[in-house]
Amino acid sequence: MEPDDPIMQGPGERRVAEAAERIVAEGRPRLHRTWTSLVATSLLGGIDVGVGVMTLLYVRHETGSELLAGLAFSVGLIALLLGHSELFTEGFLVPVATVIAGAATWTQLARLWTTVLAMNLIGGWVFTWLVMRAYPGLHPTAAAAGAHFVDGGYTLGTFCLAVLGGASSRS
């Protein structure tokens, strides 16, 4: 629908049309990036999250406070935001809306998702491996933090944590 269609004449409808245009304008460059740019920003996204994990573990190890550790994790998210890195869970609406609007193809969307997922995992795993080798004193803290989620089972509490974790990523 075009913004000048009679059905799109109200102020609310115009705002919706303008928002949709902004989403497509943001998604187009994300879906048309070169391989080098996509791999680099995605790899850095995984490293940025790894920085958050490192700060979380260090603060939890030093203070014993889960609250402070959770706040420390935001360092990685801030690095992600400032570095304009690509994160797999970030802004799923934007590239899908871009494809639906016809400004990109489903193949480009699949390329984005698979590359970002793979590079985020590789970047995060390699950075975390480096941290674990560089700071062996963090091993017990990392094991305890991981065991909490692995041993938590499928309960309402772990489901709620997953929902909150997914909701905290940028849209």
Chimera marker file (.cmm) of the C-alpha trace (Angstrom):
<marker_set name="trace">
<marker id="1" x="0.000" y="0.000" z="0.000" r="1" g="1" b="0" radius="0.5"/>
<marker id="2" x="1.254" y="3.421" z="-0.897" r="1" g="1" b="0" radius="0.5"/>
<marker id="3" x="1.145" y="6.254" z="1.689" r="1" g="1" b="0" radius="0.5"/>
<marker id="4" x="-1.063" y="8.294" z="-0.666" r="1" g="1" b="0" radius="0.5"/>
<marker id="5" x="-3.778" y="5.590" z="-0.883" r="1" g="1" b="0" radius="0.5"/>
<marker id="6" x="-7.100" y="6.822" z="0.614" r="1" g="1" b="0" radius="0.5"/>
<marker id="7" x="-6.964" y="4.137" z="3.307" r="1" g="1" b="0" radius="0.5"/>
<marker id="8" x="-3.540" y="5.429" z="4.437" r="1" g="1" b="0" radius="0.5"/>
<marker id="9" x="-4.579" y="9.069" z="4.922" r="1" g="1" b="0" radius="0.5"/>
<marker id="10" x="-4.995" y="9.164" z="8.719" r="1" g="1" b="0" radius="0.5"/>
<marker id="11" x="-2.135" y="10.294" z="10.966" r="1" g="1" b="0" radius="0.5"/>
<marker id="12" x="-1.750" y="6.828" z="12.507" r="1" g="1" b="0" radius="0.5"/>
<marker id="13" x="-1.658" y="5.115" z="9.148" r="1" g="1" b="0" radius="0.5"/>
<marker id="14" x="0.961" y="7.522" z="7.844" r="1" g="1" b="0" radius="0.5"/>
<marker id="15" x="3.142" y="6.844" z="10.884" r="1" g="1" b="0" radius="0.5"/>
<marker id="16" x="2.834" y="3.101" z="10.301" r="1" g="1" b="0" radius="0.5"/>
<marker id="17" x="3.782" y="3.514" z="6.633" r="1" g="1" b="0" radius="0.5"/>
<marker id="18" x="6.756" y="5.716" z="7.562" r="1" g="1" b="0" radius="0.5"/>
<marker id="19" x="7.899" y="3.191" z="10.187" r="1" g="1" b="0" radius="0.5"/>
<marker id="20" x="7.686" y="0.383" z="7.619" r="1" g="1" b="0" radius="0.5"/>
<marker id="21" x="9.761" y="2.444" z="5.187" r="1" g="1" b="0" radius="0.5"/>
<marker id="22" x="12.392" y="3.054" z="7.903" r="1" g="1" b="0" radius="0.5"/>
<marker id="23" x="12.543" y="-0.670" z="8.701" r="1" g="1" b="0" radius="0.5"/>
<marker id="24" x="13.102" y="-1.547" z="5.038" r="1" g="1" b="0" radius="0.5"/>
<marker id="25" x="15.703" y="1.232" z="4.700" r="1" g="1" b="0" radius="0.5"/>
<marker id="26" x="17.561" y="-0.226" z="7.700" r="1" g="1" b="0" radius="0.5"/>
<marker id="27" x="17.272" y="-3.814" z="6.480" r="1" g="1" b="0" radius="0.5"/>
<marker id="28" x="18.376" y="-3.281" z="2.896" r="1" g="1" b="0" radius="0.5"/>
<marker id="29" x="22.073" y="-2.645" z="3.690" r="1" g="1" b="0" radius="0.5"/>
<marker id="30" x="22.130" y="-5.506" z="6.203" r="1" g="1" b="0" radius="0.5"/>
<marker id="31" x="20.955" y="-7.960" z="3.560" r="1" g="1" b="0" radius="0.5"/>
<marker id="32" x="23.151" y="-6.605" z="0.758" r="1" g="1" b="0" radius="0.5"/>
<marker id="33" x="26.490" y="-6.560" z="2.617" r="1" g="1" b="0" radius="0.5"/>
<marker id="34" x="29.606" y="-8.108" z="1.158" r="1" g="1" b="0" radius="0.5"/>
<marker id="35" x="30.710" y="-11.483" z="2.517" r="1" g="1" b="0" radius="0.5"/>
<marker id="36" x="33.734" y="-9.885" z="4.168" r="1" g="1" b="0" radius="0.5"/>
<marker id="37" x="31.637" y="-7.288" z="5.978" r="1" g="1" b="0" radius="0.5"/>
<marker id="38" x="29.029" y="-9.826" z="7.050" r="1" g="1" b="0" radius="0.5"/>
<marker id="39" x="31.605" y="-12.300" z="8.376" r="1" g="1" b="0" radius="0.5"/>
<marker id="40" x="33.592" y="-9.586" z="10.180" r="1" g="1" b="0" radius="0.5"/>
<marker id="41" x="30.614" y="-7.929" z="11.906" r="1" g="1" b="0" radius="0.5"/>
<marker id="42" x="29.156" y="-11.316" z="12.834" r="1" g="1" b="0" radius="0.5"/>
<marker id="43" x="32.442" y="-12.611" z="14.237" r="1" g="1" b="0" radius="0.5"/>
<marker id="44" x="32.791" y="-9.429" z="16.290" r="1" g="1" b="0" radius="0.5"/>
<marker id="45" x="29.227" y="-9.879" z="17.540" r="1" g="1" b="0" radius="0.5"/>
<marker id="46" x="30.224" y="-13.228" z="19.032" r="1" g="1" b="0" radius="0.5"/>
<marker id="47" x="33.365" y="-11.718" z="20.527" r="1" g="1" b="0" radius="0.5"/>
<marker id="48" x="31.342" y="-8.848" z="22.028" r="1" g="1" b="0" radius="0.5"/>
<marker id="49" x="29.039" y="-11.317" z="23.762" r="1" g="1" b="0" radius="0.5"/>
<marker id="50" x="32.166" y="-13.186" z="24.912" r="1" g="1" b="0" radius="0.5"/>
<marker id="51" x="33.412" y="-9.954" z="26.485" r="1" g="1" b="0" radius="0.5"/>
<marker id="52" x="30.112" y="-9.760" z="28.362" r="1" g="1" b="0" radius="0.5"/>
<marker id="53" x="30.514" y="-13.341" z="29.567" r="1" g="1" b="0" radius="0.5"/>
<marker id="54" x="34.087" y="-12.620" z="30.660" r="1" g="1" b="0" radius="0.5"/>
<marker id="55" x="33.017" y="-9.590" z="32.696" r="1" g="1" b="0" radius="0.5"/>
<marker id="56" x="30.086" y="-11.519" z="34.160" r="1" g="1" b="0" radius="0.5"/>
<marker id="57" x="32.365" y="-14.358" z="35.289" r="1" g="1" b="0" radius="0.5"/>
<marker id="58" x="35.017" y="-12.060" z="36.664" r="1" g="1" b="0" radius="0.5"/>
<marker id="59" x="32.553" y="-9.943" z="38.669" r="1" g="1" b="0" radius="0.5"/>
<marker id="60" x="30.729" y="-13.033" z="39.950" r="1" g="1" b="0" radius="0.5"/>
<marker id="61" x="34.058" y="-14.633" z="40.916" r="1" g="1" b="0" radius="0.5"/>
<marker id="62" x="35.248" y="-11.528" z="42.757" r="1" g="1" b="0" radius="0.5"/>
<marker id="63" x="31.980" y="-10.462" z="44.415" r="1" g="1" b="0" radius="0.5"/>
<marker id="64" x="29.780" y="-13.560" z="44.539" r="1" g="1" b="0" radius="0.5"/>
<marker id="65" x="26.878" y="-11.332" z="43.485" r="1" g="1" b="0" radius="0.5"/>
<marker id="66" x="24.690" y="-12.574" z="40.640" r="1" g="1" b="0" radius="0.5"/>
<marker id="67" x="23.081" y="-9.148" z="40.379" r="1" g="1" b="0" radius="0.5"/>
<marker id="68" x="26.399" y="-7.348" z="39.878" r="1" g="1" b="0" radius="0.5"/>
<marker id="69" x="27.542" y="-10.086" z="37.506" r="1" g="1" b="0" radius="0.5"/>
<marker id="70" x="24.388" y="-9.661" z="35.434" r="1" g="1" b="0" radius="0.5"/>
<marker id="71" x="24.976" y="-5.928" z="35.279" r="1" g="1" b="0" radius="0.5"/>
<marker id="72" x="28.584" y="-6.531" z="34.251" r="1" g="1" b="0" radius="0.5"/>
<marker id="73" x="27.393" y="-8.638" z="31.309" r="1" g="1" b="0" radius="0.5"/>
<marker id="74" x="25.978" y="-5.456" z="29.793" r="1" g="1" b="0" radius="0.5"/>
<marker id="75" x="29.561" y="-4.405" z="28.964" r="1" g="1" b="0" radius="0.5"/>
<marker id="76" x="29.436" y="-6.888" z="26.077" r="1" g="1" b="0" radius="0.5"/>
<marker id="77" x="26.066" y="-5.604" z="24.919" r="1" g="1" b="0" radius="0.5"/>
<marker id="78" x="27.347" y="-2.028" z="24.992" r="1" g="1" b="0" radius="0.5"/>
<marker id="79" x="30.373" y="-3.107" z="22.926" r="1" g="1" b="0" radius="0.5"/>
<marker id="80" x="27.976" y="-4.800" z="20.501" r="1" g="1" b="0" radius="0.5"/>
<marker id="81" x="25.909" y="-1.641" z="20.159" r="1" g="1" b="0" radius="0.5"/>
<marker id="82" x="28.838" y="0.763" z="19.830" r="1" g="1" b="0" radius="0.5"/>
<marker id="83" x="30.698" y="-1.485" z="17.404" r="1" g="1" b="0" radius="0.5"/>
<marker id="84" x="27.643" y="-2.027" z="15.167" r="1" g="1" b="0" radius="0.5"/>
<marker id="85" x="28.350" y="-5.744" z="15.288" r="1" g="1" b="0" radius="0.5"/>
<marker id="86" x="25.787" y="-8.245" z="14.030" r="1" g="1" b="0" radius="0.5"/>
<marker id="87" x="24.078" y="-10.550" z="16.525" r="1" g="1" b="0" radius="0.5"/>
<marker id="88" x="21.916" y="-13.494" z="15.467" r="1" g="1" b="0" radius="0.5"/>
<marker id="89" x="19.099" y="-12.625" z="17.853" r="1" g="1" b="0" radius="0.5"/>
<marker id="90" x="19.165" y="-8.945" z="16.945" r="1" g="1" b="0" radius="0.5"/>
<marker id="91" x="16.341" y="-7.299" z="15.018" r="1" g="1" b="0" radius="0.5"/>
<marker id="92" x="14.779" y="-10.338" z="13.324" r="1" g="1" b="0" radius="0.5"/>
<marker id="93" x="11.841" y="-8.184" z="12.183" r="1" g="1" b="0" radius="0.5"/>
<marker id="94" x="14.035" y="-5.877" z="10.115" r="1" g="1" b="0" radius="0.5"/>
<marker id="95" x="15.451" y="-8.353" z="7.552" r="1" g="1" b="0" radius="0.5"/>
<marker id="96" x="12.174" y="-10.300" z="7.307" r="1" g="1" b="0" radius="0.5"/>
<marker id="97" x="10.207" y="-7.100" z="6.652" r="1" g="1" b="0" radius="0.5"/>
<marker id="98" x="12.791" y="-6.108" z="4.050" r="1" g="1" b="0" radius="0.5"/>
<marker id="99" x="12.300" y="-9.392" z="2.199" r="1" g="1" b="0" radius="0.5"/>
<marker id="100" x="8.516" y="-9.185" z="2.437" r="1" g="1" b="0" radius="0.5"/>
<marker id="101" x="8.662" y="-5.632" z="1.057" r="1" g="1" b="0" radius="0.5"/>
<marker id="102" x="10.576" y="-6.973" z="-1.954" r="1" g="1" b="0" radius="0.5"/>
<marker id="103" x="13.812" y="-5.095" z="-1.210" r="1" g="1" b="0" radius="0.5"/>
<marker id="104" x="15.781" y="-8.342" z="-0.777" r="1" g="1" b="0" radius="0.5"/>
<marker id="105" x="15.397" y="-12.057" z="-1.460" r="1" g="1" b="0" radius="0.5"/>
<marker id="106" x="14.781" y="-15.059" z="0.778" r="1" g="1" b="0" radius="0.5"/>
<marker id="107" x="18.213" y="-16.335" z="-0.290" r="1" g="1" b="0" radius="0.5"/>
<marker id="108" x="19.832" y="-13.163" z="1.051" r="1" g="1" b="0" radius="0.5"/>
<marker id="109" x="17.929" y="-13.625" z="4.318" r="1" g="1" b="0" radius="0.5"/>
<marker id="110" x="19.115" y="-17.230" z="4.619" r="1" g="1" b="0" radius="0.5"/>
<marker id="111" x="22.689" y="-16.072" z="3.876" r="1" g="1" b="0" radius="0.5"/>
<marker id="112" x="22.437" y="-13.436" z="6.617" r="1" g="1" b="0" radius="0.5"/>
<marker id="113" x="21.015" y="-15.803" z="9.210" r="1" g="1" b="0" radius="0.5"/>
<marker id="114" x="23.363" y="-18.724" z="8.568" r="1" g="1" b="0" radius="0.5"/>
<marker id="115" x="26.487" y="-16.564" z="8.381" r="1" g="1" b="0" radius="0.5"/>
<marker id="116" x="25.619" y="-14.548" z="11.487" r="1" g="1" b="0" radius="0.5"/>
<marker id="117" x="24.753" y="-17.651" z="13.513" r="1" g="1" b="0" radius="0.5"/>
<marker id="118" x="27.941" y="-19.472" z="12.545" r="1" g="1" b="0" radius="0.5"/>
<marker id="119" x="30.246" y="-16.491" z="13.049" r="1" g="1" b="0" radius="0.5"/>
<marker id="120" x="28.601" y="-15.478" z="16.368" r="1" g="1" b="0" radius="0.5"/>
<marker id="121" x="29.169" y="-18.997" z="17.696" r="1" g="1" b="0" radius="0.5"/>
<marker id="122" x="32.749" y="-19.183" z="16.437" r="1" g="1" b="0" radius="0.5"/>
<marker id="123" x="33.622" y="-15.728" z="17.806" r="1" g="1" b="0" radius="0.5"/>
<marker id="124" x="32.018" y="-16.434" z="21.170" r="1" g="1" b="0" radius="0.5"/>
<marker id="125" x="33.546" y="-19.898" z="21.512" r="1" g="1" b="0" radius="0.5"/>
<marker id="126" x="37.067" y="-18.804" z="20.555" r="1" g="1" b="0" radius="0.5"/>
<marker id="127" x="36.979" y="-15.749" z="22.832" r="1" g="1" b="0" radius="0.5"/>
<marker id="128" x="35.606" y="-17.783" z="25.745" r="1" g="1" b="0" radius="0.5"/>
<marker id="129" x="38.252" y="-20.479" z="25.161" r="1" g="1" b="0" radius="0.5"/>
<marker id="130" x="40.936" y="-17.768" z="25.334" r="1" g="1" b="0" radius="0.5"/>
<marker id="131" x="39.462" y="-16.380" z="28.564" r="1" g="1" b="0" radius="0.5"/>
<marker id="132" x="39.292" y="-19.824" z="30.165" r="1" g="1" b="0" radius="0.5"/>
<marker id="133" x="42.934" y="-20.499" z="29.254" r="1" g="1" b="0" radius="0.5"/>
<marker id="134" x="44.104" y="-17.052" z="30.374" r="1" g="1" b="0" radius="0.5"/>
<marker id="135" x="42.186" y="-17.084" z="33.692" r="1" g="1" b="0" radius="0.5"/>
<marker id="136" x="42.011" y="-20.655" z="35.030" r="1" g="1" b="0" radius="0.5"/>
<marker id="137" x="40.747" y="-19.308" z="38.364" r="1" g="1" b="0" radius="0.5"/>
<marker id="138" x="37.432" y="-18.584" z="36.633" r="1" g="1" b="0" radius="0.5"/>
<marker id="139" x="36.816" y="-22.289" z="35.834" r="1" g="1" b="0" radius="0.5"/>
<marker id="140" x="34.784" y="-23.047" z="38.992" r="1" g="1" b="0" radius="0.5"/>
<marker id="141" x="32.696" y="-19.911" z="38.531" r="1" g="1" b="0" radius="0.5"/>
<marker id="142" x="32.050" y="-20.730" z="34.873" r="1" g="1" b="0" radius="0.5"/>
<marker id="143" x="31.134" y="-24.326" z="35.729" r="1" g="1" b="0" radius="0.5"/>
<marker id="144" x="28.726" y="-23.206" z="38.458" r="1" g="1" b="0" radius="0.5"/>
<marker id="145" x="27.114" y="-20.585" z="36.211" r="1" g="1" b="0" radius="0.5"/>
<marker id="146" x="26.672" y="-23.092" z="33.381" r="1" g="1" b="0" radius="0.5"/>
<marker id="147" x="25.422" y="-25.875" z="35.649" r="1" g="1" b="0" radius="0.5"/>
<marker id="148" x="22.639" y="-23.639" z="36.920" r="1" g="1" b="0" radius="0.5"/>
<marker id="149" x="21.069" y="-23.577" z="33.447" r="1" g="1" b="0" radius="0.5"/>
<marker id="150" x="21.967" y="-27.106" z="32.383" r="1" g="1" b="0" radius="0.5"/>
<marker id="151" x="20.672" y="-28.684" z="35.608" r="1" g="1" b="0" radius="0.5"/>
<marker id="152" x="17.638" y="-26.398" z="35.786" r="1" g="1" b="0" radius="0.5"/>
<marker id="153" x="15.518" y="-28.752" z="33.693" r="1" g="1" b="0" radius="0.5"/>
<marker id="154" x="12.380" y="-27.731" z="31.852" r="1" g="1" b="0" radius="0.5"/>
<marker id="155" x="10.454" y="-25.790" z="34.453" r="1" g="1" b="0" radius="0.5"/>
<marker id="156" x="8.329" y="-22.688" z="34.409" r="1" g="1" b="0" radius="0.5"/>
<marker id="157" x="11.270" y="-20.825" z="35.942" r="1" g="1" b="0" radius="0.5"/>
<marker id="158" x="13.724" y="-21.810" z="33.198" r="1" g="1" b="0" radius="0.5"/>
<marker id="159" x="11.076" y="-21.033" z="30.563" r="1" g="1" b="0" radius="0.5"/>
<marker id="160" x="10.610" y="-17.558" z="32.048" r="1" g="1" b="0" radius="0.5"/>
<marker id="161" x="14.392" y="-17.014" z="32.055" r="1" g="1" b="0" radius="0.5"/>
<marker id="162" x="14.514" y="-17.966" z="28.366" r="1" g="1" b="0" radius="0.5"/>
<marker id="163" x="11.671" y="-15.562" z="27.532" r="1" g="1" b="0" radius="0.5"/>
<marker id="164" x="13.341" y="-12.737" z="29.445" r="1" g="1" b="0" radius="0.5"/>
<marker id="165" x="16.702" y="-13.489" z="27.824" r="1" g="1" b="0" radius="0.5"/>
<marker id="166" x="15.148" y="-13.396" z="24.358" r="1" g="1" b="0" radius="0.5"/>
<marker id="167" x="13.225" y="-10.241" z="25.114" r="1" g="1" b="0" radius="0.5"/>
<marker id="168" x="16.372" y="-8.425" z="26.206" r="1" g="1" b="0" radius="0.5"/>
<marker id="169" x="17.980" y="-8.529" z="22.759" r="1" g="1" b="0" radius="0.5"/>
<marker id="170" x="17.638" y="-5.437" z="20.587" r="1" g="1" b="0" radius="0.5"/>
<marker id="171" x="14.852" y="-5.276" z="18.024" r="1" g="1" b="0" radius="0.5"/>
<link id1="1" id2="2" r="1" g="1" b="0" radius="0.2"/>
<link id1="2" id2="3" r="1" g="1" b="0" radius="0.2"/>
<link id1="3" id2="4" r="1" g="1" b="0" radius="0.2"/>
<link id1="4" id2="5" r="1" g="1" b="0" radius="0.2"/>
<link id1="5" id2="6" r="1" g="1" b="0" radius="0.2"/>
<link id1="6" id2="7" r="1" g="1" b="0" radius="0.2"/>
<link id1="7" id2="8" r="1" g="1" b="0" radius="0.2"/>
<link id1="8" id2="9" r="1" g="1" b="0" radius="0.2"/>
<link id1="9" id2="10" r="1" g="1" b="0" radius="0.2"/>
<link id1="10" id2="11" r="1" g="1" b="0" radius="0.2"/>
<link id1="11" id2="12" r="1" g="1" b="0" radius="0.2"/>
<link id1="12" id2="13" r="1" g="1" b="0" radius="0.2"/>
<link id1="13" id2="14" r="1" g="1" b="0" radius="0.2"/>
<link id1="14" id2="15" r="1" g="1" b="0" radius="0.2"/>
<link id1="15" id2="16" r="1" g="1" b="0" radius="0.2"/>
<link id1="16" id2="17" r="1" g="1" b="0" radius="0.2"/>
<link id1="17" id2="18" r="1" g="1" b="0" radius="0.2"/>
<link id1="18" id2="19" r="1" g="1" b="0" radius="0.2"/>
<link id1="19" id2="20" r="1" g="1" b="0" radius="0.2"/>
<link id1="20" id2="21" r="1" g="1" b="0" radius="0.2"/>
<link id1="21" id2="22" r="1" g="1" b="0" radius="0.2"/>
<link id1="22" id2="23" r="1" g="1" b="0" radius="0.2"/>
<link id1="23" id2="24" r="1" g="1" b="0" radius="0.2"/>
<link id1="24" id2="25" r="1" g="1" b="0" radius="0.2"/>
<link id1="25" id2="26" r="1" g="1" b="0" radius="0.2"/>
<link id1="26" id2="27" r="1" g="1" b="0" radius="0.2"/>
<link id1="27" id2="28" r="1" g="1" b="0" radius="0.2"/>
<link id1="28" id2="29" r="1" g="1" b="0" radius="0.2"/>
<link id1="29" id2="30" r="1" g="1" b="0" radius="0.2"/>
<link id1="30" id2="31" r="1" g="1" b="0" radius="0.2"/>
<link id1="31" id2="32" r="1" g="1" b="0" radius="0.2"/>
<link id1="32" id2="33" r="1" g="1" b="0" radius="0.2"/>
<link id1="33" id2="34" r="1" g="1" b="0" radius="0.2"/>
<link id1="34" id2="35" r="1" g="1" b="0" radius="0.2"/>
<link id1="35" id2="36" r="1" g="1" b="0" radius="0.2"/>
<link id1="36" id2="37" r="1" g="1" b="0" radius="0.2"/>
<link id1="37" id2="38" r="1" g="1" b="0" radius="0.2"/>
<link id1="38" id2="39" r="1" g="1" b="0" radius="0.2"/>
<link id1="39" id2="40" r="1" g="1" b="0" radius="0.2"/>
<link id1="40" id2="41" r="1" g="1" b="0" radius="0.2"/>
<link id1="41" id2="42" r="1" g="1" b="0" radius="0.2"/>
<link id1="42" id2="43" r="1" g="1" b="0" radius="0.2"/>
<link id1="43" id2="44" r="1" g="1" b="0" radius="0.2"/>
<link id1="44" id2="45" r="1" g="1" b="0" radius="0.2"/>
<link id1="45" id2="46" r="1" g="1" b="0" radius="0.2"/>
<link id1="46" id2="47" r="1" g="1" b="0" radius="0.2"/>
<link id1="47" id2="48" r="1" g="1" b="0" radius="0.2"/>
<link id1="48" id2="49" r="1" g="1" b="0" radius="0.2"/>
<link id1="49" id2="50" r="1" g="1" b="0" radius="0.2"/>
<link id1="50" id2="51" r="1" g="1" b="0" radius="0.2"/>
<link id1="51" id2="52" r="1" g="1" b="0" radius="0.2"/>
<link id1="52" id2="53" r="1" g="1" b="0" radius="0.2"/>
<link id1="53" id2="54" r="1" g="1" b="0" radius="0.2"/>
<link id1="54" id2="55" r="1" g="1" b="0" radius="0.2"/>
<link id1="55" id2="56" r="1" g="1" b="0" radius="0.2"/>
<link id1="56" id2="57" r="1" g="1" b="0" radius="0.2"/>
<link id1="57" id2="58" r="1" g="1" b="0" radius="0.2"/>
<link id1="58" id2="59" r="1" g="1" b="0" radius="0.2"/>
<link id1="59" id2="60" r="1" g="1" b="0" radius="0.2"/>
<link id1="60" id2="61" r="1" g="1" b="0" radius="0.2"/>
<link id1="61" id2="62" r="1" g="1" b="0" radius="0.2"/>
<link id1="62" id2="63" r="1" g="1" b="0" radius="0.2"/>
<link id1="63" id2="64" r="1" g="1" b="0" radius="0.2"/>
<link id1="64" id2="65" r="1" g="1" b="0" radius="0.2"/>
<link id1="65" id2="66" r="1" g="1" b="0" radius="0.2"/>
<link id1="66" id2="67" r="1" g="1" b="0" radius="0.2"/>
<link id1="67" id2="68" r="1" g="1" b="0" radius="0.2"/>
<link id1="68" id2="69" r="1" g="1" b="0" radius="0.2"/>
<link id1="69" id2="70" r="1" g="1" b="0" radius="0.2"/>
<link id1="70" id2="71" r="1" g="1" b="0" radius="0.2"/>
<link id1="71" id2="72" r="1" g="1" b="0" radius="0.2"/>
<link id1="72" id2="73" r="1" g="1" b="0" radius="0.2"/>
<link id1="73" id2="74" r="1" g="1" b="0" radius="0.2"/>
<link id1="74" id2="75" r="1" g="1" b="0" radius="0.2"/>
<link id1="75" id2="76" r="1" g="1" b="0" radius="0.2"/>
<link id1="76" id2="77" r="1" g="1" b="0" radius="0.2"/>
<link id1="77" id2="78" r="1" g="1" b="0" radius="0.2"/>
<link id1="78" id2="79" r="1" g="1" b="0" radius="0.2"/>
<link id1="79" id2="80" r="1" g="1" b="0" radius="0.2"/>
<link id1="80" id2="81" r="1" g="1" b="0" radius="0.2"/>
<link id1="81" id2="82" r="1" g="1" b="0" radius="0.2"/>
<link id1="82" id2="83" r="1" g="1" b="0" radius="0.2"/>
<link id1="83" id2="84" r="1" g="1" b="0" radius="0.2"/>
<link id1="84" id2="85" r="1" g="1" b="0" radius="0.2"/>
<link id1="85" id2="86" r="1" g="1" b="0" radius="0.2"/>
<link id1="86" id2="87" r="1" g="1" b="0" radius="0.2"/>
<link id1="87" id2="88" r="1" g="1" b="0" radius="0.2"/>
<link id1="88" id2="89" r="1" g="1" b="0" radius="0.2"/>
<link id1="89" id2="90" r="1" g="1" b="0" radius="0.2"/>
<link id1="90" id2="91" r="1" g="1" b="0" radius="0.2"/>
<link id1="91" id2="92" r="1" g="1" b="0" radius="0.2"/>
<link id1="92" id2="93" r="1" g="1" b="0" radius="0.2"/>
<link id1="93" id2="94" r="1" g="1" b="0" radius="0.2"/>
<link id1="94" id2="95" r="1" g="1" b="0" radius="0.2"/>
<link id1="95" id2="96" r="1" g="1" b="0" radius="0.2"/>
<link id1="96" id2="97" r="1" g="1" b="0" radius="0.2"/>
<link id1="97" id2="98" r="1" g="1" b="0" radius="0.2"/>
<link id1="98" id2="99" r="1" g="1" b="0" radius="0.2"/>
<link id1="99" id2="100" r="1" g="1" b="0" radius="0.2"/>
<link id1="100" id2="101" r="1" g="1" b="0" radius="0.2"/>
<link id1="101" id2="102" r="1" g="1" b="0" radius="0.2"/>
<link id1="102" id2="103" r="1" g="1" b="0" radius="0.2"/>
<link id1="103" id2="104" r="1" g="1" b="0" radius="0.2"/>
<link id1="104" id2="105" r="1" g="1" b="0" radius="0.2"/>
<link id1="105" id2="106" r="1" g="1" b="0" radius="0.2"/>
<link id1="106" id2="107" r="1" g="1" b="0" radius="0.2"/>
<link id1="107" id2="108" r="1" g="1" b="0" radius="0.2"/>
<link id1="108" id2="109" r="1" g="1" b="0" radius="0.2"/>
<link id1="109" id2="110" r="1" g="1" b="0" radius="0.2"/>
<link id1="110" id2="111" r="1" g="1" b="0" radius="0.2"/>
<link id1="111" id2="112" r="1" g="1" b="0" radius="0.2"/>
<link id1="112" id2="113" r="1" g="1" b="0" radius="0.2"/>
<link id1="113" id2="114" r="1" g="1" b="0" radius="0.2"/>
<link id1="114" id2="115" r="1" g="1" b="0" radius="0.2"/>
<link id1="115" id2="116" r="1" g="1" b="0" radius="0.2"/>
<link id1="116" id2="117" r="1" g="1" b="0" radius="0.2"/>
<link id1="117" id2="118" r="1" g="1" b="0" radius="0.2"/>
<link id1="118" id2="119" r="1" g="1" b="0" radius="0.2"/>
<link id1="119" id2="120" r="1" g="1" b="0" radius="0.2"/>
<link id1="120" id2="121" r="1" g="1" b="0" radius="0.2"/>
<link id1="121" id2="122" r="1" g="1" b="0" radius="0.2"/>
<link id1="122" id2="123" r="1" g="1" b="0" radius="0.2"/>
<link id1="123" id2="124" r="1" g="1" b="0" radius="0.2"/>
<link id1="124" id2="125" r="1" g="1" b="0" radius="0.2"/>
<link id1="125" id2="126" r="1" g="1" b="0" radius="0.2"/>
<link id1="126" id2="127" r="1" g="1" b="0" radius="0.2"/>
<link id1="127" id2="128" r="1" g="1" b="0" radius="0.2"/>
<link id1="128" id2="129" r="1" g="1" b="0" radius="0.2"/>
<link id1="129" id2="130" r="1" g="1" b="0" radius="0.2"/>
<link id1="130" id2="131" r="1" g="1" b="0" radius="0.2"/>
<link id1="131" id2="132" r="1" g="1" b="0" radius="0.2"/>
<link id1="132" id2="133" r="1" g="1" b="0" radius="0.2"/>
<link id1="133" id2="134" r="1" g="1" b="0" radius="0.2"/>
<link id1="134" id2="135" r="1" g="1" b="0" radius="0.2"/>
<link id1="135" id2="136" r="1" g="1" b="0" radius="0.2"/>
<link id1="136" id2="137" r="1" g="1" b="0" radius="0.2"/>
<link id1="137" id2="138" r="1" g="1" b="0" radius="0.2"/>
<link id1="138" id2="139" r="1" g="1" b="0" radius="0.2"/>
<link id1="139" id2="140" r="1" g="1" b="0" radius="0.2"/>
<link id1="140" id2="141" r="1" g="1" b="0" radius="0.2"/>
<link id1="141" id2="142" r="1" g="1" b="0" radius="0.2"/>
<link id1="142" id2="143" r="1" g="1" b="0" radius="0.2"/>
<link id1="143" id2="144" r="1" g="1" b="0" radius="0.2"/>
<link id1="144" id2="145" r="1" g="1" b="0" radius="0.2"/>
<link id1="145" id2="146" r="1" g="1" b="0" radius="0.2"/>
<link id1="146" id2="147" r="1" g="1" b="0" radius="0.2"/>
<link id1="147" id2="148" r="1" g="1" b="0" radius="0.2"/>
<link id1="148" id2="149" r="1" g="1" b="0" radius="0.2"/>
<link id1="149" id2="150" r="1" g="1" b="0" radius="0.2"/>
<link id1="150" id2="151" r="1" g="1" b="0" radius="0.2"/>
<link id1="151" id2="152" r="1" g="1" b="0" radius="0.2"/>
<link id1="152" id2="153" r="1" g="1" b="0" radius="0.2"/>
<link id1="153" id2="154" r="1" g="1" b="0" radius="0.2"/>
<link id1="154" id2="155" r="1" g="1" b="0" radius="0.2"/>
<link id1="155" id2="156" r="1" g="1" b="0" radius="0.2"/>
<link id1="156" id2="157" r="1" g="1" b="0" radius="0.2"/>
<link id1="157" id2="158" r="1" g="1" b="0" radius="0.2"/>
<link id1="158" id2="159" r="1" g="1" b="0" radius="0.2"/>
<link id1="159" id2="160" r="1" g="1" b="0" radius="0.2"/>
<link id1="160" id2="161" r="1" g="1" b="0" radius="0.2"/>
<link id1="161" id2="162" r="1" g="1" b="0" radius="0.2"/>
<link id1="162" id2="163" r="1" g="1" b="0" radius="0.2"/>
<link id1="163" id2="164" r="1" g="1" b="0" radius="0.2"/>
<link id1="164" id2="165" r="1" g="1" b="0" radius="0.2"/>
<link id1="165" id2="166" r="1" g="1" b="0" radius="0.2"/>
<link id1="166" id2="167" r="1" g="1" b="0" radius="0.2"/>
<link id1="167" id2="168" r="1" g="1" b="0" radius="0.2"/>
<link id1="168" id2="169" r="1" g="1" b="0" radius="0.2"/>
<link id1="169" id2="170" r="1" g="1" b="0" radius="0.2"/>
<link id1="170" id2="171" r="1" g="1" b="0" radius="0.2"/>
</marker_set>
